[in-house]
């Protein structure tokens, strides 16, 4: 079949050429200028017509990614947008920048792949509301978030008359970082002692650090148990203001804290008057029902933060904070830092939650994740059992692992990154070096062949970089 015929038979062949060229461009060293293949040469390589290649080059030129030079051809320069981050000594910056490269197989992200049925439900609600409000929603600006969405979130967290939330207790932020900054700003944590369990999400750690908090890290053991004796010593020796705890399971470790230990922790924190910030960003992804800290902690010492990112991804980057306290400070923060939130999308999310679609999709997401994580662990265990100890995963999309022998995990990360494989090294989940022999893996959204490739490359890298 000739190139032209193949173009006609295949749908949007120029888009395939466009993606191929993007991968070529991403492979160029930051700042370097490289000549791209000619139209005819690339057409022969990919077996497509010259016009198809021309269309792809036209798209890239319109986006400013390539530059045509008369009588010479097309040239591209390696992206300098994330060049400094890729070369940064800060490990987190290197991880985040690597995840932005289009040809990278990313095995280090936290969130699962968004569900198509959830996205379709959002689109359906959005079409209905767009018809109802053809001129858009032009009412009063609501800096704390659309009232309907705040009410839907409050209703979801209400359990009974004595333990209820209302819309005025809910604050919607543009994303999780925004909400965490909002919470720590309201609590005025400058110089305050905050206890976290590690591994701990990097967003929580970095925002606490930026807020000026004195972070005390308690490392979970291999089984995910909390060092209760150490916690008692910290509470007795410091005036602890806040402890951050996972709602149902502890991400990124992926294990559930034993219910008896949860009760002991809640009792200790109550005795010492410590506030609890419950991280519910992945709480709904726990594979089995479990006791949550908000069931044990007095509401007057509780705040909760969460998001819908685990179900609908970037289509709903918004996060939320529930708090019955610091209303003046929280409203002041929202008023001063408000961005124009899309009220239509907020209303869509409100109806997605209150109409039952959220719960329907959530149940399917949990079942799919449990199957995928189990299958991924089987592949990892078969290839890496002698090199990695895998934590039991009680929820979410990730697998937490520890090297059985000392390795230079940063070199392992760099070795894999050069092979276009991205893991999340444990160093980004602790400020004090507790997790330097660990890594987080997320196989969701990848094929079995990609799992095998990752496991094989990881095994070789762990062997090569033993200490």
C-alpha positions in Angstrom: 0.0 0.0 0.0 1.5 3.4 -0.9 1.7 6.3 1.4 -1.3 8.2 0.0 -3.5 5.2 0.2 -2.5 4.5 3.7 -3.3 8.1 4.6 -6.8 7.6 3.2 -7.3 4.3 5.0 -6.0 5.5 8.4 -7.8 8.1 10.4 -5.9 11.4 10.8 -2.5 10.1 9.9 -1.0 13.6 10.3 -1.8 13.4 14.0 0.4 10.3 14.2 3.2 12.0 12.4 2.7 15.0 14.8 3.1 12.8 17.9 6.1 11.1 16.3 7.8 14.5 15.8 6.9 15.6 19.3 8.8 12.6 20.6 11.8 13.5 18.4 11.7 17.0 19.7 11.5 15.9 23.4 14.6 13.9 22.8 16.7 16.9 21.9 18.9 18.2 24.7 17.6 21.4 26.3 18.8 24.4 24.3 20.4 22.3 21.5 19.3 23.2 17.9 18.7 20.2 15.6 17.6 19.8 12.0 14.5 17.6 11.5 14.1 15.1 8.7 13.0 16.4 5.4 9.4 16.0 4.2 10.3 13.2 1.7 12.7 11.4 4.1 10.1 11.3 6.9 7.4 10.3 4.5 9.5 7.3 3.4 10.4 6.4 7.0 6.8 6.4 8.2 5.2 5.3 4.9 2.9 8.3 4.6 2.5 10.9 2.0 4.5 14.2 1.8 1.3 16.2 2.3 0.6 14.3 5.5 4.1 15.2 6.8 3.6 18.8 5.7 0.4 19.0 7.7 2.2 17.8 10.9 5.0 20.2 10.3 2.5 22.9 9.8 0.9 22.2 13.2 4.3 22.3 15.0 5.2 25.5 13.2 2.0 27.2 14.2 2.6 26.2 17.8 6.1 27.6 17.7 7.8 24.3 18.3 9.8 24.3 15.0 11.3 26.9 12.7 11.5 26.7 8.9 14.7 28.0 7.2 14.6 28.7 3.5 16.5 26.1 1.4 17.6 24.3 4.5 14.6 22.6 6.2 12.9 22.5 9.5 14.8 23.0 12.8 13.8 22.4 16.4 15.4 23.5 19.6 15.3 21.3 22.7 12.8 22.7 25.2 14.3 25.2 27.6 11.0 25.5 29.6 11.9 22.6 31.9 15.6 22.6 31.0 16.7 24.2 34.4 14.3 21.8 36.3 15.8 18.8 34.5 19.3 19.9 35.6 18.2 20.9 39.1 19.9 19.4 42.1 16.5 19.2 43.6 15.3 15.6 43.1 11.6 16.6 43.1 12.1 19.1 40.3 13.8 16.5 38.2 10.9 14.1 38.8 8.2 16.6 37.9 10.1 17.9 34.8 10.6 14.4 33.6 6.9 13.7 33.8 6.3 16.5 31.4 8.2 14.8 28.5 5.8 13.4 26.0 7.7 10.2 25.3 8.3 9.3 28.9 6.6 6.2 30.4 5.6 7.6 33.7 5.4 5.0 36.5 5.8 7.5 39.3 2.6 9.5 39.4 0.2 9.2 42.3 -3.2 9.4 40.7 -4.8 6.7 38.6 -5.9 7.2 35.0 -9.3 9.1 35.0 -12.3 7.0 34.2 -13.9 7.6 30.7 -17.4 7.1 32.1 -16.8 9.8 34.7 -15.6 12.2 32.0 -18.6 11.4 29.9 -20.9 12.0 32.8 -19.2 15.4 33.4 -19.6 16.3 29.7 -23.3 15.3 29.8 -24.0 17.5 32.8 -22.0 20.3 31.2 -24.0 20.2 27.9 -27.3 20.2 29.9 -26.2 23.3 31.9 -24.8 25.1 28.9 -28.2 24.8 27.2 -29.9 26.1 30.4 -27.4 29.0 30.7 -26.5 29.9 27.1 -25.0 33.2 28.2 -23.0 31.6 31.0 -23.3 32.2 34.7 -22.9 35.9 35.3 -24.0 36.1 38.9 -22.0 37.3 42.0 -18.4 36.1 42.2 -18.0 33.4 44.9 -14.3 33.4 45.9 -14.8 30.3 48.2 -16.3 28.3 45.3 -19.7 27.9 43.7 -22.3 27.6 46.5 -23.9 24.5 44.9 -20.6 22.6 44.9 -19.7 23.6 48.4 -23.2 22.3 49.5 -22.6 19.0 47.7 -19.3 18.5 49.3 -20.7 19.4 52.8 -23.6 16.9 52.3 -21.2 14.2 51.3 -19.2 14.5 54.6 -22.3 14.9 56.8 -23.0 11.7 58.9 -25.7 12.8 61.4 -27.3 15.8 63.1 -24.5 16.0 65.6 -21.8 15.6 63.1 -22.8 17.7 60.1 -21.1 20.1 57.7 -22.6 23.1 55.8 -21.6 25.0 52.7 -20.0 27.7 54.9 -17.5 25.2 56.2 -16.3 24.3 52.7 -13.6 26.2 50.6 -12.9 25.3 47.0 -9.4 25.9 45.7 -7.9 25.8 42.2 -5.9 22.7 43.1 -4.5 20.8 46.1 -1.4 23.0 46.5 -3.7 26.1 46.7 -5.9 24.4 49.3 -2.9 23.3 51.5 -1.5 26.8 51.4 -4.9 28.0 52.4 -5.1 25.6 55.4 -1.6 26.2 56.7 -2.1 30.0 56.3 -5.3 29.9 58.3 -3.6 27.9 61.1 -0.6 30.2 61.2 2.0 27.4 61.4 5.1 29.6 61.4 7.4 27.9 64.0 4.7 25.4 65.0 5.5 21.7 65.4 3.7 19.5 62.9 3.9 15.7 62.9 3.7 13.7 59.7 4.0 10.0 58.9 6.5 9.2 56.2 6.4 8.4 53.4 4.3 11.6 53.0 3.0 13.3 49.9 5.5 15.9 48.6 2.8 18.6 48.3 2.1 18.3 52.0 5.8 18.3 53.0 6.7 21.2 50.7 3.8 23.4 51.7 4.4 22.8 55.4 8.1 23.7 54.9 7.1 26.9 53.0 4.7 27.8 55.9 7.6 27.7 58.3 6.4 24.7 60.3 8.9 22.5 62.2 8.1 19.2 60.7 8.7 16.0 62.7 8.7 12.9 60.6 7.6 9.5 62.0 8.6 6.6 59.7 6.2 3.8 59.2 7.7 0.3 59.5 7.6 -2.2 56.6 4.1 -3.4 57.6 2.8 0.2 57.7 2.6 0.3 61.5 2.9 3.7 63.2 5.8 3.9 65.8 3.4 4.6 68.7 6.2 4.8 71.3 8.0 7.4 69.3 4.8 9.4 68.8 4.2 9.4 72.6 7.8 10.7 73.0 7.2 13.5 70.5 3.9 14.5 72.0 5.5 14.6 75.5 8.6 16.4 74.5 7.1 19.0 72.1 4.1 21.3 72.0 2.7 19.7 68.9 0.2 21.9 67.0 -1.0 19.6 64.2 -0.7 16.0 62.9 -1.4 15.1 59.3 -3.0 11.7 58.8 -4.5 9.7 55.8 -8.2 9.3 55.9 -8.6 5.5 55.2 -5.1 4.3 54.1 -1.7 6.0 54.2 -0.6 7.2 50.8 1.9 6.7 49.3 2.8 3.7 51.5 -0.6 2.2 50.5 -1.3 0.4 53.8 -4.1 0.8 56.3 -3.3 1.7 59.9 -4.8 -0.8 62.2 -8.1 0.3 63.7 -6.8 -0.2 67.2 -3.8 1.9 66.4 -6.1 4.6 65.0 -8.0 4.7 68.3 -4.7 4.9 70.2 -3.4 7.7 68.0 -6.7 9.7 68.3 -6.7 9.3 72.1 -3.1 10.5 72.3 -3.8 13.5 70.1 -6.9 14.4 72.1 -5.0 14.2 75.4 -2.4 16.6 74.1 -4.9 18.9 72.3 -3.4 18.3 68.9 -5.2 19.3 65.7 -5.7 16.7 63.0 -5.6 17.4 59.3 -7.1 14.4 57.5 -5.8 13.8 54.0 -8.8 12.5 52.0 -7.4 13.1 48.5 -7.4 9.3 48.0 -9.6 8.1 50.9 -12.4 6.9 48.6 -10.0 4.6 46.8 -9.6 2.3 49.8 -10.4 -1.2 48.6 -12.3 -2.1 51.8 -14.3 -0.2 54.3 -12.3 1.1 57.2 -12.4 3.4 60.2 -11.5 7.0 59.4 -9.8 9.5 61.7 -12.7 11.9 61.3 -14.8 9.2 63.0 -12.6 9.4 66.1 -11.4 13.1 66.3 -13.5 15.9 67.9 -14.8 18.2 65.1 -13.4 21.2 67.0 -9.8 19.9 66.3 -10.4 18.6 62.8 -9.9 19.9 59.2 -10.2 17.8 56.1 -8.8 18.3 52.6 -9.6 16.3 49.5 -10.1 16.4 45.7 -11.8 14.7 42.8 -8.6 14.3 40.9 -8.5 10.5 41.5 -11.6 10.0 39.4 -11.7 12.8 36.7 -8.1 14.0 36.6 -7.3 17.3 35.1 -10.9 17.9 34.1 -11.5 18.7 37.8 -8.2 19.8 39.3 -10.1 21.6 42.1 -9.5 20.6 45.7 -11.5 21.5 48.8 -11.0 22.2 52.5 -13.5 21.5 55.2 -13.1 23.5 58.4 -15.4 24.9 61.1 -12.7 27.3 62.2 -10.7 30.3 61.1 -13.6 31.5 59.0 -12.3 35.1 58.8 -8.8 34.0 57.8 -10.0 31.5 55.2 -12.4 34.0 53.7 -9.7 36.6 53.6 -7.3 34.2 51.9 -10.0 33.4 49.3 -10.8 37.1 48.7 -7.1 38.1 48.3 -6.0 35.1 46.2 -9.2 34.3 44.3 -9.0 33.4 40.6 -12.0 33.5 38.4 -13.3 29.9 39.0 -15.4 28.4 36.2 -18.8 28.5 37.8 -20.4 26.2 35.2 -17.8 23.5 35.8 -18.3 23.9 39.6 -22.1 23.4 39.1 -21.3 20.4 36.9 -19.2 18.8 39.6 -21.9 19.6 42.2 -24.5 17.6 40.2 -22.0 14.9 39.4 -21.6 14.4 43.2 -25.2 14.9 44.4 -26.8 13.0 41.6 -25.0 9.8 42.4 -22.8 9.6 39.3 -19.7 10.1 41.5 -20.5 7.1 43.6 -21.3 5.0 40.6 -18.0 5.7 38.9 -16.1 5.5 42.2 -17.2 1.9 42.7 -16.0 0.9 39.3 -12.8 2.8 39.7 -12.0 0.9 43.0 -12.7 -2.5 41.3 -10.6 -1.6 38.3 -7.7 -0.3 40.4 -7.7 -3.4 42.6 -7.4 -5.6 39.6 -4.7 -3.5 37.9 -2.6 -3.1 41.1 -2.8 -6.8 41.8 -1.7 -7.7 38.3 1.1 -5.2 38.4 2.3 -6.5 41.7 2.4 -10.0 40.3 4.7 -8.8 37.5 6.9 -6.9 39.9 7.1 -9.8 42.3 8.1 -12.3 39.6 10.9 -10.0 38.3 12.0 -8.1 41.4 11.3 -10.3 44.4 15.0 -10.7 45.2 15.6 -7.0 44.9 12.5 -5.2 46.2 10.2 -5.7 49.2 6.7 -4.6 48.2 4.3 -3.1 50.7 0.8 -4.5 50.9 -1.5 -2.1 49.0 -4.9 -1.4 50.6 -6.0 1.3 48.2 -5.1 3.7 45.5 -3.1 3.1 42.3 0.5 2.9 43.7 2.9 0.3 44.9 5.5 1.2 47.6 8.7 -0.7 47.5 12.0 -0.9 49.5 15.3 -2.1 48.1 16.5 -5.2 50.0 20.1 -4.1 49.7 21.5 -0.6 49.9 21.4 1.2 46.6 21.9 4.7 45.3 18.3 5.3 44.4 18.9 8.7 42.8 21.3 7.0 40.3 18.6 4.3 39.8 16.1 7.1 39.0 18.5 8.8 36.6 19.4 5.5 34.9 15.7 4.8 34.2 15.0 8.4 33.1 17.6 8.1 30.4 15.7 5.0 29.2 12.5 7.1 29.1 11.1 5.4 32.2 10.1 7.5 35.2 9.8 6.3 38.8 9.2 8.2 41.9 12.3 7.8 44.2 11.6 7.7 47.9 13.7 10.8 48.6 10.8 13.1 47.5 8.5 11.7 50.3 10.6 12.8 53.2 12.4 16.0 54.1 14.8 14.2 56.5 16.0 11.2 54.4 13.8 8.5 55.8 12.9 7.0 52.5 16.1 7.1 50.5 16.0 3.3 49.9 12.4 3.3 48.7 10.4 4.1 45.5 6.8 4.4 44.4 5.5 2.8 41.3 2.1 3.2 39.5 1.4 0.8 36.6 -2.1 1.9 35.9 -2.7 3.0 32.3 0.2 0.9 31.1 0.2 -2.4 29.2 1.7 -5.7 30.4 4.6 -5.2 28.0 5.3 -1.8 29.5 5.2 -3.4 33.0 7.7 -6.0 31.9 10.0 -3.4 30.4 9.9 -1.3 33.5 10.5 -4.3 35.8 13.5 -5.5 33.7 15.1 -2.1 33.5 14.5 -1.5 37.2 16.1 -4.8 38.1 19.2 -4.0 36.1 19.4 -0.5 37.5 19.1 -1.7 41.1 21.9 -4.2 40.5 24.1 -1.6 38.8 23.8 1.0 41.5 24.2 -1.1 44.6 26.2 0.7 47.4 
